[in-house]
Amino acid sequence: MPQDRSRRLFTSIAALALVAAAVPAVVRSHRPTSSPQFVMPARAGASDTRPAYSSEFLPATGAESVHAATLSQLANGDLIAAWYGGSDEAAGDVMIYSARCDHDSGRWSSPAVLETRAHTEKALGLHVKSVGNPVLFADSHGVTLFYVSILFGGWSGSSISMKTSADGVHWSPPRSVYTSPFMNVGMLVRGRPLRYSDGTVALPIYHELLRKWSAVARIDESGHVIDIVRIADSRPLIQPWIVPFTGKRAVALLRWSAPLPGCVTLADSGDAGRNWSQTFGTRLVQRDSAVAGALLRDGSLLAIYNNSAWDRRDLSMARSTDGGIHWSRPHPLERDTNPDQSVRREYSYPYVFQTADGLYHVVYTWQRTRIRHLTFNDSWVFHDAVLGKPSA
Amino acid sequence: MTVIHFVVLACAVAAFAPRSRRWPAALPIAAVAVAVLFVLTGGRVSRTVVTLMGAPSITTAALLADLALRRSFGTSLLTSRERSTMLWFLAAAALAIYPAELGFVTIVDPYRVGFLAGTPLVLAALGVFLLFRRDYRTAAVALLALVALDLRLLPSVNAFDYVVDPLGGIVAVGWAALRAIKAAASVLRAPKAASREPVIPETPWAAPAAPGADAPAAR
């Protein structure tokens, strides 16, 4: 009998210990704002009437091959761009470069090395084969660089890393972003992150290990992934690019990543990305190339994509005024019909960012040797012969 | 490299290190010491080992610790029943989470449940259930997993990452498959074995069974 009593006492104390151990995790996981909204960018320069358009190349790095540029705006108004370069993508000598554009002079600084394979490997304590796909996210809190670290194999053996900076000059050491329970391998990043009203960040991610799929990870202030919402589809749709129409309503543009031609595919969300609709196709034909999007002043949607079923020689823009159902005819930004194959005739991986002055900045890979930077405003789009008629 | 990486690596080295008959613990202990030194130097091979390990769970760490203790010191951390419970749990969790994670299942995403605030409470309830089943050490593993989640000993905040990991899950699925095959084989063999037994005719004068004959033998 005393044995039974002591066993019951032990069981009760152990049960209480189990419940008590669960409480801190429950409290930490519970967030007061369980349904945050996207923070919409402040729209200045809405009264611009004169169309504005310009283009330039970002300073050369000297790397044999450059790709996957990203752009953001620091709190002081400077633009910051990053891209990767090396002998080839996924090579061991690839480095992530960065350059800044002074908001007063409009001049770009010389590119500086922002991250290397060796530095990432040392900081993470993991074997890192290469780095790539930088994504910059800057706001009043500072600037964060998300990028891909290839741990083994090709792109499908990647994981996501991040580093932060208050000023864009002094950076923290890189750390892993834990996005996959499968050895944290297979996840990549490419699309522009968005801030939620509760301070967390929506980071578009995609998976390439064995099967391809897309999701949006929600990252808290300490860099931990606190939720991952899938954009459910059995087809190979990757590199989601989120364009919020309001704090709650958003659309995700997805890259068709199959060997055969497909189309730019979309998914809707009415609750700030906590759930996504079934995907639906558009008439924007493409094959396995990145897509980017932006919300124009009048609420219409702009997509920048490779308008080709076979290659990346045509980089175009199209506009939709009904959330992506009907589209204008494509307006080419680059269209290369030169038969000369001595250079890689590729214009790809567009990344679009709207600065506080209302201008849209697009950076993209130009023949794999340079990064091109376009700037335009709403009026330029509205006055364009093709994009001005969105439902043609 | 986390504390759990160290524990798992040490236990794995101890469990699979060669041993001498005279001093069965000597070589495993020496191997663990060498492995820890090797990891602390942070060389390229050590980084590769850590990369391939992923983020081991508390369940896998406990099972490896049990294996290491059994093989090196002849003493076990878990009873056979507790070991089986944990392996069945690992196999079920791995089959629920990883096919969806790899994209073979798209309609549901069980891993997302691990982010919910209520999931640690479900794990605690599971631990309480194990306590009442008198699987004390399995319940202790559940408690350790919850404490590790509280302390964020792994880079993840998803509760499932503390109780299941791919390496442990794959081994457990293999073990469960073998158990299932053995069980199926014994079921298939059973009628043949029964047919070989001599048929004893029913006799009205057969002695009645002794009281308590059906009760299981005392352990």
Interface residues (C-beta under 8 A of the other chain):
Chain A: T11 A14 A15 A17 L18 V19 A21 A22 P24 A25 V26 R28 S29 H30 E121 G125 L126 H127 L151 F152 S176 Y178 S180 P181 F182 M183 N184 V185 G186 H207 L209 L210 R211 K212 W213 H224 V225 I226 D227 I228 V229 R230 A232 D233 S234
Chain B: M1 G42 R44 R47 T48 V50 T51 L52 G54 A55 I97 Y98 E101 L102 G103 F104 T106 I107 D109 Y111 R112 G114 F115 L116 A117 G118 T119 P120 L121 L123 A124 G127 V128 L131 F132 Y136 A139 A140 A142 L143 L146 V147 L149 D150 R152 L154 P155 S156 V157 N158 A159 F160 D161 V164 D165 P166
